[in-house]
Amino acid sequence: MLRLDAVLAGHASAADEFRAHARGRLLAQRAGLVRRLERLGGSAGLVVGAPARSLGGLRRENRVLRAEIRALDVPIPPALRRIAECESSGDPRAIGGGGAYRGLFQFDRGTWAGVGGSGDPAAAPVAEQYRRAALLYARSGAAPWPVCGA
């Protein structure tokens, strides 16, 4: 009598083929997401060389990467470059107003926190200062910079 499992030994089942295809697709998506995230200057804290072993793990990692990319991928209006030059002469470490206003856009700490910033705005990377300023600009226009935004 011929056993079916003996005939199929060494051959992938349809489910195995599907999983291999899905894993390859997810790994390709992950690689593209990691490259885009690196260009935006972020890091999801994932080890790039060692993705999750399961399909569910890869899907979760890809969701995390997409969320971080959405958070970092804020369009920078051209007016912000002009505002930064006016507010701080383009110095990302500038401190004004007796220490109350800090960084490229002279954020006070309350406004900085209001757009998701943490810590000292003047200590934040330039890209982070631009992202937070772009969020504020999208929310309030040039009003937060009454002199330089006019």
N, C-alpha and C positions, 0 to 999 in steps of 0.2 A: 504494500500500500504506500502511495506517495503522500508525503506530508506537505501541506501547503506552506508551513513556515520554513521548511527546507528549500522549497522552490523560491521563496521570496528572500531568503537569506542574502544579505549584502545589497539588496535593492531598497531604495528609499520608497516609503509609502507616499501617497498623495499628500497626507498631512505633513510629512517631513519636508516634502518639496515646497509646500506652501509656507511653512515656517522659515525655511532657508531663504526663500524669496522675500518674505516680509522682513526678516532680519537684515538682509542686504539693503533693502529699500530704507529701513530705519537708520542703519549705519551711514548710508549716503546722506540722508537728511541731517543726521547729527553732525557729520563732518562739515556740511555747508553752514549749519547754524553756528558751530564753533568758530569757523572762519569769520562769519559776519559779526559775531559777538566780539572777537578779538579786534576787528577793525573799528568797532564802536568803543573799544577801550574797557569792556566789562569782563567779568569772570563769574561764572556760575558756581565756582568752587568744585567743579567736576574734574576728575583726572582725565585728560584728553586721550591718553593712550589706553585706558582701561574702561571701556563702556560696560554698562550693566550686562549681565549674562542673559537675562530673560527678555522676551519681547515686551512684557509689561514694564520692566525696568527701563528699557530703551524708550518706550512711549512716554514714561514719566520724565526721564531726562530731557527728551525733546520738548515736552511741555514747559519744563523749567527754563530751558534755553530760550524758547519763544517768548516767554513772559519777560525774561531779562532783556531780550532784544527790544521788545515793545517799550519797556521802561527807558531804555537808553536812546532809542531811535526817535528823537524829537527834532523836528525841523527847526533850524536856526534862522530866524528872519535876518535879513541884511542890516536892518536898523540896529540890531544888538551890537554889531561891531562898532558902529558909530557911538552908541551909548557907552560901551566899555571904554573907548578911547577918551570920551569926554569925562566920564566919572572918575577914572583912575589912571589916565594916560596909558592905558593898556597894561598896567602892572597888576598881575593877579594876587599879589601879596599886599596891595595898598591898604592902608588903614587911615580912615579919616573921621572927622567929627568927634575928636577926643577918644577914639577907639570904638565908637558906636557903629560905624559903617566900615565894612570890610570886603576886600576882594575886588575883582574886576568891575563888578556892578554895584559896589558899595551897599551890599545887603546889610540890614540890621539882623540880629540873630532871630528875632521873631518872624520876620518875613522869610528868611532862609529856612527856618523850620516849617513854615507854612507851605512851602513848595517841596517839602520832603527832604531837605538838607539836614545833616546832622554835624555837630561840631562847629568849628570855626570856618566861615566861608573863605577867609583868606588862606586857609591851609588846604582847601580842597583843590583837586586837580583842575586845570583850566577847562577841560571838557565838561567836568561836573558843574562848574560855575556857569558855563554857557547853557547846559541842559536846564538847570534850575531857573536861569534867567528866561529861557525860552518858554518854560512852563508859566512863569509869572506874566510874561508878555502875552501869551495866548489867553490868559485869564483876564488881564487888566489893561492890555495895551501898553502905551508908553507912560501912563499916569504915575506909576511908581518912581519914575525918574523925571520929575517936573521940570528941571532945568535942561538936562541932557536929552530927554525924550521929546522935547518940543521941536 
